[in-house]
Amino acid sequence: MLIMMTTDTATRQSAPEQQGWEDELRAGLDRFAHELTRVVAHLSSESGPTGPAALRCVLEAVPAGRSPLVVTEDASTVEGSVRGALHQLVRLLTSHDGKLRDDKGGETVRHPRPTTA
């Protein structure tokens, strides 16, 4: 899984900070690593250089052979926006993965699947 982080001119990060965020994204998405080919994080300032701090983190995850999934989080800090977007992406991937694996006519309360012993 390739993780890339981009920023605009108002939200430049030092190399160690950027590496730290990439490592946090890698750790948070570790259980999906086998199915994701690429994750792109874009950090931008929504307020410009003079307004109150309003940062946006957009995460785009590209599952192998499927359409990209995108989440966005706005916060007043880099930490809040990146971690919020990561939380949303994990929830989306969990939901999306579960829907793909759900079998029609699967086990229900009244009709459990037969056990093969």
VEXTOR-938025 format. One line per 8 residues: their letters; for each residue x, y, z of C-alpha. Coordinates in Angstrom, 2 decimals. Layout:
a) X Y Z | ...
END
This chain:
mlimmttd) 0.00 0.00 0.00 | 1.48 3.30 -1.12 | 0.73 6.31 1.09 | 1.32 9.82 -0.26 | 0.71 13.12 1.50 | 0.36 16.45 -0.26 | -0.13 19.93 1.19 | -0.87 23.38 -0.10
tatrqsap) 1.42 26.35 0.54 | -0.41 27.37 3.73 | -0.09 23.95 5.40 | 3.48 22.92 4.61 | 4.78 20.15 6.88 | 8.41 19.34 7.64 | 9.69 15.99 6.40 | 9.61 14.37 9.90
eqqgwede) 6.05 15.65 10.51 | 4.89 14.38 7.14 | 6.55 11.00 7.75 | 4.83 10.82 11.14 | 1.40 11.39 9.57 | 2.12 8.82 6.86 | 3.12 6.30 9.55 | -0.08 7.03 11.50
lragldrf) -2.17 6.49 8.36 | -0.31 3.25 7.62 | -0.92 1.98 11.18 | -4.59 2.99 11.12 | -5.21 1.30 7.77 | -3.04 -1.76 8.45 | -5.92 -4.25 8.43 | -6.94 -3.04 4.95
aheltrvv) -3.39 -3.08 3.52 | -3.99 -6.26 1.52 | -6.81 -4.67 -0.48 | -5.65 -1.03 -0.83 | -3.20 -0.11 -3.56 | -2.83 3.58 -2.71 | -3.92 6.16 -0.14 | -3.51 9.86 -0.92
ahlssesg) -3.89 12.46 1.83 | -4.25 16.11 0.86 | -4.02 18.73 3.58 | -5.18 22.25 2.79 | -6.16 25.48 4.49 | -9.72 26.56 3.90 | -9.34 29.98 5.52 | -6.32 31.29 3.67
ptgpaalr) -3.32 32.88 5.34 | -5.21 35.51 7.37 | -8.42 33.92 8.68 | -9.02 31.64 11.65 | -7.48 28.19 11.34 | -9.67 25.90 9.24 | -7.81 22.89 7.89 | -9.20 20.22 5.59
cvleavpa) -7.86 16.71 5.14 | -9.09 14.74 2.14 | -8.22 11.03 2.11 | -8.60 9.03 -1.09 | -8.23 5.25 -0.79 | -7.94 3.15 -3.93 | -8.96 -0.49 -3.41 | -7.56 -2.95 -5.95
grsplvvt) -9.90 -3.25 -8.92 | -12.57 -0.94 -7.48 | -13.50 2.73 -7.55 | -11.70 5.12 -5.17 | -13.29 5.98 -1.83 | -12.96 9.57 -0.56 | -13.58 11.16 2.86 | -13.12 14.74 4.05
edastveg) -12.62 16.18 7.53 | -12.44 19.84 8.56 | -10.83 20.84 11.87 | -8.87 23.65 13.44 | -5.66 21.57 13.74 | -3.69 19.27 11.46 | -4.01 16.52 14.06 | -7.79 16.86 14.24
svrgalhq) -8.30 16.89 10.49 | -5.99 13.94 9.73 | -7.23 11.75 12.59 | -10.86 12.62 11.87 | -10.47 11.72 8.20 | -8.67 8.49 9.14 | -11.53 7.54 11.48 | -14.08 8.22 8.72
lvrlltsh) -12.08 6.21 6.18 | -11.79 3.20 8.50 | -15.56 3.28 9.07 | -16.21 3.58 5.33 | -13.84 0.73 4.46 | -15.34 -1.49 7.16 | -18.86 -0.81 5.89 | -17.87 -1.16 2.24
dgklrddk) -15.93 -4.38 2.90 | -18.84 -5.88 4.85 | -21.29 -5.10 2.06 | -19.04 -6.76 -0.51 | -18.72 -9.92 1.59 | -22.41 -10.15 2.56 | -24.03 -13.21 1.02 | -27.58 -12.95 -0.24
ggetvrhp) -29.67 -15.55 1.49 | -27.13 -15.77 4.32 | -27.71 -16.91 7.86 | -30.70 -15.46 9.70 | -32.21 -16.02 13.11 | -34.78 -18.42 11.72 | -32.56 -20.09 9.14 | -29.01 -20.68 10.36
rptta) -26.49 -22.04 7.93 | -25.98 -25.78 8.14 | -22.76 -26.75 9.81 | -20.34 -28.94 7.90 | -18.65 -31.29 10.28
END
